Amino acid sequence: MQLGMIGLGRMGGNIVRRLMRAGHSCVVYDADPRAVALLAAEGAKPATSLEDLVQKLDQQPRAAWVMLPAGQITEDTVTTLAGMMAPEDILIDGGNSYYKDDIRRARALAPKGIRYMDVGTSGGVWGLERGYCLMIGGDKAAFAFLDPIFAALAPGKGDIPATRDREGRSANVEHGYLHAGPSGAGHFVKMIHNGIEYGMMQAMAEGFDILRNRSSAKLPESERFDLDLADVAEVWRRGSVVTSWLLDLTAEALAKDEKLESFSGHVEDSGEGRWTIEAAIEEAVPADVLAASLFTRFRSRQDHTFAEKVLSAMRLGFGGHTEAPKT
């Protein structure tokens, strides 16, 4: 199949590479011509503008995927693309947009016959090799048409054991991609996923901070333990109930530098955590852990602890997120 990709950063570029490895054709555009040239050298068809990209999409219906930061840049790009596309064409936002923006955009594009899809994409900088977990909202027919694209991007079944009692349910989800529902549903599911991620990361970070401080001179000498955090993380990776990719990344960071001296502990939030708490408030659903983890990120920008250094190390590991420069 053919897909246009707008935005060739950490995620967009590797999505293109994974699709081309699977035999799909990609037309690519980015504001940085160097990013376009790099992928063109690997086999993608370069475009010099959004208009050029749409013109070079010769498969009907056309499909264009926007992979840009949430906010005005995505809003402007979707609006511009929509003005160039025809009925039945498919416009995809694969970034981390707010789900209510997806609902609004889909309604605005419906009279023009343009099918809008929101694709929550998880996989970070490792997606090229591991695949991307996809949470998809929008038109079912468009989802079915793009199934070869989603299947190529998803991780596949791999060696994960089958879940009991799933007979008769969608097979797509076992391969790593889900049609979650109408427009907005994909990004809503991804938003909650990232909110949960905040809580999981915070719990792990606080745990390692407690382990580290067990050697404190403030404790009775007989109760002090000088624990090797890298070894604790490594043993937990092997058979414990907290085994996870986040633990893998923590173990790797600690093995490299147990004191995490290259991290300040300044932890940013990318929006989804805030939106998750807003959704909890709208639904009157208690979200104590998720709210606390978000507020801890706010506090980290004023007062850093070892726990925040662990959080920073995890964020760098899975998403390539660097800390904000010191001011």
C-alpha positions as CSV (number, residue, x, y, z in Angstrom):
1,M,0.0,0.0,0.0
2,Q,0.9,3.7,-0.2
3,L,1.0,6.1,2.7
4,G,2.0,9.8,3.0
5,M,3.9,10.7,6.2
6,I,4.2,14.2,7.5
7,G,6.6,14.6,10.3
8,L,9.8,12.6,10.3
9,G,11.0,12.8,13.8
10,R,11.8,10.0,16.2
11,M,8.5,8.3,15.6
12,G,7.5,9.3,12.1
13,G,10.8,8.4,10.5
14,N,10.9,5.0,12.0
15,I,7.2,4.3,11.1
16,V,8.2,5.0,7.5
17,R,11.2,2.6,7.8
18,R,9.1,-0.2,9.3
19,L,6.5,0.2,6.6
20,M,9.1,0.1,3.8
21,R,10.6,-3.0,5.3
22,A,7.2,-4.6,4.9
23,G,7.0,-3.6,1.3
24,H,4.8,-0.5,1.5
25,S,5.4,2.7,-0.4
26,C,5.8,6.0,1.5
27,V,5.7,9.6,0.3
28,V,7.4,11.7,3.0
29,Y,7.5,15.4,4.0
30,D,9.1,17.3,6.9
31,A,9.9,21.0,7.4
32,D,13.5,19.9,7.7
33,P,14.7,18.9,4.2
34,R,17.5,16.9,5.7
35,A,15.0,14.5,7.3
36,V,13.3,14.1,3.9
37,A,16.6,13.5,2.2
38,L,17.7,10.8,4.7
39,L,14.5,8.8,4.1
40,A,14.6,9.3,0.4
41,A,18.1,7.7,0.4
42,E,16.5,4.7,2.1
43,G,13.7,4.4,-0.6
44,A,10.9,6.8,0.3
45,K,9.5,9.2,-2.2
46,P,10.4,12.7,-1.2
47,A,8.0,15.7,-1.2
48,T,8.9,19.3,-1.0
49,S,5.6,20.5,0.5
50,L,2.2,19.3,1.7
51,E,0.7,20.0,-1.7
52,D,3.5,18.0,-3.4
53,L,3.0,15.1,-1.0
54,V,-0.8,14.9,-1.8
55,Q,-0.1,15.1,-5.5
56,K,2.4,12.2,-5.3
57,L,-0.2,10.0,-3.6
58,D,-1.5,8.1,-6.6
59,Q,-3.3,5.2,-4.8
60,Q,-7.1,5.8,-4.3
61,P,-8.3,6.5,-1.8
62,R,-5.3,8.5,-0.6
63,A,-4.0,8.2,3.0
64,A,-1.9,10.8,4.8
65,W,-0.5,10.3,8.3
66,V,0.4,13.4,10.4
67,M,3.0,12.6,13.0
68,L,3.7,16.0,14.7
69,P,3.5,17.3,18.3
70,A,0.0,17.9,19.6
71,G,-1.2,21.5,19.3
72,Q,-1.3,24.2,16.7
73,I,1.2,22.6,14.4
74,T,-1.0,19.5,14.1
75,E,-4.1,21.6,13.8
76,D,-2.7,23.7,11.0
77,T,-1.4,20.7,9.1
78,V,-4.7,18.8,9.3
79,T,-6.6,21.8,8.1
80,T,-4.2,22.4,5.2
81,L,-4.2,18.7,4.1
82,A,-8.0,18.6,4.3
83,G,-8.2,21.4,1.8
84,M,-6.3,19.3,-0.7
85,M,-8.0,15.9,-0.2
86,A,-11.0,14.4,-1.9
87,P,-14.0,12.4,-0.6
88,E,-13.1,9.0,0.7
89,D,-9.5,10.0,1.3
90,I,-8.2,9.2,4.8
91,L,-6.4,11.7,7.1
92,I,-4.7,10.2,10.1
93,D,-3.3,11.9,13.3
94,G,-0.9,9.6,14.9
95,G,0.5,12.0,17.5
96,N,-0.8,12.6,21.0
97,S,-3.6,15.0,20.2
98,Y,-6.4,15.6,22.7
99,Y,-9.3,13.3,21.9
100,K,-11.9,16.1,22.0
101,D,-9.9,17.8,19.2
102,D,-10.3,14.5,17.2
103,I,-14.0,14.5,17.6
104,R,-14.2,18.1,16.4
105,R,-12.0,17.5,13.4
106,A,-13.9,14.4,12.3
107,R,-17.2,16.3,12.4
108,A,-15.7,19.2,10.4
109,L,-14.3,16.9,7.7
110,A,-17.4,14.6,7.5
111,P,-19.3,16.9,5.2
112,K,-16.4,16.9,2.8
113,G,-16.4,13.1,2.8
114,I,-12.8,13.0,4.2
115,R,-12.4,10.2,6.7
116,Y,-10.4,11.2,9.8
117,M,-8.7,8.7,12.0
118,D,-6.9,9.1,15.3
119,V,-4.2,6.6,16.0
120,G,-2.6,6.5,19.5
121,T,0.9,5.2,18.9
122,S,3.0,3.6,21.6
123,G,6.5,2.3,21.0
124,G,8.8,5.2,21.3
125,V,12.3,5.1,19.9
126,W,12.2,1.2,19.9
127,G,9.2,0.9,17.6
128,L,11.2,0.3,14.5
129,E,12.4,-3.1,15.9
130,R,9.7,-3.9,18.4
131,G,6.7,-2.6,16.6
132,Y,4.1,-0.1,17.7
133,C,1.0,-0.7,19.8
134,L,-1.8,1.1,18.0
135,M,-5.1,2.4,19.5
136,I,-7.3,3.5,16.6
137,G,-10.4,5.6,16.4
138,G,-12.5,6.5,13.4
139,D,-14.4,5.0,10.5
140,K,-14.5,1.2,10.5
141,A,-14.3,1.0,6.7
142,A,-11.2,3.2,6.7
143,F,-9.7,1.0,9.4
144,A,-10.3,-2.1,7.3
145,F,-8.8,-0.5,4.3
146,L,-5.7,0.5,6.2
147,D,-5.4,-2.9,7.9
148,P,-2.2,-3.9,6.0
149,I,-0.5,-0.6,7.2
150,F,-1.6,-1.2,10.8
151,A,-0.6,-4.9,10.7
152,A,2.9,-4.0,9.4
153,L,3.4,-1.4,12.2
154,A,2.2,-3.6,15.0
155,P,4.5,-6.0,16.9
156,G,2.6,-9.1,15.9
157,K,1.7,-12.0,18.3
158,G,5.4,-12.7,19.1
159,D,6.0,-15.1,22.0
160,I,3.5,-13.6,24.4
161,P,1.3,-16.4,25.7
162,A,-2.3,-16.4,24.6
163,T,-4.9,-15.0,27.1
164,R,-7.4,-17.6,28.2
165,D,-11.1,-17.3,27.3
166,R,-10.5,-14.8,24.4
167,E,-12.2,-17.1,21.9
168,G,-14.4,-15.1,19.5
169,R,-12.8,-11.7,20.2
170,S,-10.9,-9.6,17.7
171,A,-7.7,-11.1,16.5
172,N,-6.2,-7.8,15.7
173,V,-5.5,-6.9,19.3
174,E,-3.4,-10.0,19.8
175,H,-1.2,-8.6,17.1
176,G,-1.0,-5.2,18.8
177,Y,-3.6,-3.0,17.1
178,L,-7.1,-2.1,18.2
179,H,-10.1,-0.4,16.6
180,A,-11.2,1.3,19.8
181,G,-14.3,3.0,18.5
182,P,-15.4,6.2,16.7
183,S,-13.3,9.3,16.3
184,G,-11.5,10.3,19.5
185,A,-11.6,6.8,21.0
186,G,-8.1,5.9,19.8
187,H,-6.5,8.9,21.4
188,F,-8.6,8.6,24.5
189,V,-7.3,5.0,25.1
190,K,-3.8,6.2,24.4
191,M,-4.3,9.1,26.8
192,I,-5.3,6.8,29.6
193,H,-2.4,4.5,28.7
194,N,0.0,7.3,29.3
195,G,-1.8,8.3,32.5
196,I,-1.3,4.8,33.8
197,E,2.3,5.0,32.6
198,Y,2.9,8.0,34.9
199,G,1.7,6.0,37.9
200,M,3.7,2.9,37.1
201,M,6.9,4.9,36.6
202,Q,6.3,6.9,39.8
203,A,5.9,3.7,41.9
204,M,9.1,2.2,40.5
205,A,11.0,5.5,40.9
206,E,9.9,5.9,44.6
207,G,10.8,2.2,45.3
208,F,14.3,2.6,44.1
209,D,14.6,5.9,46.0
210,I,13.7,4.0,49.2
211,L,16.2,1.2,48.4
212,R,18.9,3.8,47.8
213,N,18.3,5.6,51.1
214,R,18.5,2.4,53.2
215,S,22.1,3.2,53.8
216,S,21.3,6.5,55.4
217,A,23.3,7.5,58.5
218,K,20.0,8.6,60.0
219,L,19.0,4.9,60.5
220,P,20.3,2.6,63.2
221,E,23.5,1.1,62.0
222,S,22.2,-2.5,62.3
223,E,19.3,-1.6,59.9
224,R,21.4,0.0,57.2
225,F,21.8,-1.9,53.9
226,D,24.2,-0.8,51.2
227,L,22.1,-2.2,48.3
228,D,23.3,-2.6,44.8
229,L,20.4,-1.0,42.9
230,A,21.6,-2.3,39.5
231,D,21.6,-5.9,40.8
232,V,18.2,-5.4,42.5
233,A,16.7,-4.2,39.2
234,E,18.3,-7.1,37.4
235,V,17.0,-9.8,39.7
236,W,13.5,-8.3,39.6
237,R,13.6,-8.6,35.8
238,R,13.7,-12.4,36.2
239,G,10.5,-13.9,37.4
240,S,9.1,-11.2,39.7
241,V,5.6,-9.8,39.4
242,V,7.0,-6.3,38.6
243,T,8.8,-7.4,35.5
244,S,8.1,-4.9,32.7
245,W,9.8,-2.9,29.9
246,L,10.0,0.0,32.3
247,L,12.0,-2.2,34.7
248,D,14.2,-3.3,31.8
249,L,15.0,0.4,31.0
250,T,15.6,1.1,34.7
251,A,18.0,-1.8,35.0
252,E,19.9,-0.7,32.0
253,A,20.2,2.9,33.3
254,L,21.4,1.8,36.7
255,A,23.9,-0.7,35.2
256,K,25.4,2.2,33.3
257,D,25.4,4.7,36.2
258,E,24.0,3.6,39.5
259,K,23.9,7.1,40.9
260,L,22.3,8.5,37.7
261,E,24.6,11.5,37.9
262,S,23.9,12.5,34.3
263,F,20.2,13.3,35.2
264,S,19.0,16.3,37.2
265,G,15.6,14.9,38.0
266,H,13.7,17.6,36.2
267,V,10.7,15.6,34.8
268,E,8.4,17.1,32.1
269,D,4.8,16.0,31.4
270,S,3.6,15.7,27.8
271,G,-0.1,16.5,28.3
272,E,-1.7,13.1,28.5
273,G,-1.3,12.9,32.2
274,R,-3.2,16.2,32.7
275,W,-5.9,15.1,30.3
276,T,-6.3,11.8,32.1
277,I,-7.0,13.6,35.4
278,E,-9.4,15.9,33.6
279,A,-11.3,12.9,32.3
280,A,-11.4,11.4,35.8
281,I,-12.9,14.6,37.1
282,E,-15.5,14.7,34.3
283,E,-16.5,11.1,35.1
284,A,-16.2,11.5,38.9
285,V,-13.7,8.5,39.0
286,P,-11.2,8.5,41.8
287,A,-7.6,8.6,40.4
288,D,-5.5,9.1,43.5
289,V,-2.3,7.4,42.2
290,L,-2.4,9.0,38.7
291,A,-3.1,12.5,40.1
292,A,-0.2,12.2,42.7
293,S,2.2,11.0,40.0
294,L,1.3,14.1,37.8
295,F,1.8,16.5,40.7
296,T,5.1,14.9,41.6
297,R,6.3,15.8,38.1
298,F,5.4,19.4,38.8
299,R,7.3,19.3,42.0
300,S,10.3,17.8,40.4
301,R,10.9,21.1,38.5
302,Q,11.5,22.8,41.9
303,D,13.1,20.1,44.1
304,H,14.8,17.0,42.6
305,T,15.2,13.6,44.3
306,F,16.8,10.3,43.2
307,A,13.3,9.1,42.3
308,E,13.0,11.9,39.7
309,K,16.4,10.8,38.3
310,V,15.0,7.3,37.8
311,L,11.9,8.8,36.1
312,S,14.1,10.8,33.8
313,A,16.2,7.7,33.0
314,M,13.1,5.8,32.0
315,R,11.7,8.6,29.8
316,L,15.0,8.8,28.0
317,G,15.0,5.0,27.6
318,F,11.6,4.5,26.0
319,G,11.0,7.8,24.2
320,G,14.3,9.6,23.9
321,H,12.9,12.4,26.1
322,T,15.7,14.6,27.3
323,E,15.5,16.9,30.3
324,A,14.7,20.5,29.9
325,P,17.8,22.7,29.9
326,K,18.6,24.3,33.3
327,T,17.5,27.9,33.7
